[in-house]
Amino acid sequence: MLVQRLNVKNAVLNALPPVDFERLRPCLRPVLFKRNSVLEEQSRPIENICFIEAGLVSLRRKSSTSSVEIALIDSRGILGISGLLGMHMAGHQSIAVTSGMMLCMRVSDLLSIMETQPDIRKHLLCGLQALLLHTSQVALCALSHSLAQRVAGWLCHASDSVGGMEIPVSHEYIASMLGLRRASVTESLIRFEREGLIAKTRGALRVRDRDRLKQVACSCCSTIAVHAPLLTKSSLSIGLQT
């Protein structure tokens, strides 16, 4: 069954003009994923490009002994997007933080379409630009801001992405993804809970007072959110001119 445009939630697909979406539609197929699923493996072939419809996905760069999160994407994001540049191997690992759904198509099919439809290529490259800005902001944040600011910013971003629902992550997970000591992350989370900013349950967190938590967070969360308009119709033409 073909994907119906009215049901699509991904910001990149929604910003496509109807005629361009129709060119992609026959190739799109819905794929459900479960929490903790590996959706993309570092240094493995990129076979599909996937538009996140629902759920939260962590992009991680791995070494032989550790990994660190380089971006956290939701229904504004795309997996396998480096395939648009002709890259054959994934530069990072993608892990589902929550369960969700994505619309996938083969990279080879998309590249074939883009050969004759340059406007689609330009549009999707705006999505790549947004991801590059996101990852560079994450790197800057790690160098410039305190532990409490970074944890608060991560929680704000994740909470916004899941619509304020519980975020199924542990203290250890946050520490690992941000490259921080678990004990220090736990201290910050205990303080946030005591101040009524978050609520903790076993293996999950919920933001209770986003406005106050955002005051604790660094400005990176807001800066990353500002990058999202690159994917909208109103700013697409601006993004292509820069």
Secondary structure, DSSP 8 states (H G I E B T S, - for coil): ----GGG---HHHHTS-HHHHHHHGGG-EEEEE-TT-EEE-TTSB--EEEEEEES-EEEEEE-SS-EEEEEEE-TT-EESGGGGGT--B-SSEEEESS-EEEEEEEHHHHHHHHHH-HHHHHHHHHHHHHHHHHHHHHHHHHHHS-HHHHHHHHHHHHHHHTTT--B---HHHHHHHHT--HHHHHHHHHHHHHTTSEEEETTEEEES-HHHHHHHS-THHHHHHHHGGGGSHHHHHHHHH-
